[in-house]
Every structure is written in C-alpha cells, then in structure tokens.
C-alpha cells in the first residue's frame, strides 16, 4: 500500500505533463495539415531529379 501511495501521484504527474504537451501542440498548429506533408514528399523528389 505504501508503494501505491508513492506511485499514484507520479502517474498523475506524468498524465498531466502528457496532456499539457498534447494541448500545447494542438494549439500551436502541429496537427493542422496532416496530408500536406505527405503530398509534398513526391513533389520534392521530382524537383530534385
């Protein structure tokens, strides 16, 4: 039981850090254009060749 009381706050802390970083990346626009990067890859290869 003692280890449970020690690990539970650590699990909540890691969860809060993960949630905060996810919300920060969503608000920063990291997930705005998911298809654009995959469509630019073939275009970049054609320009280089």
VENDALIN-V740896 format. One record per run of one state. SS is the DSSP state (H for helix, E for strand, - for the rest). FROM is the first residue (numbers start at 1). TO is the last residue. If there is no record, write none. Layout:
SS:FROM:TO / SS:FROM:TO
This chain:
-:1:1 / H:2:27 / -:28:33 / H:34:48 / -:49:49
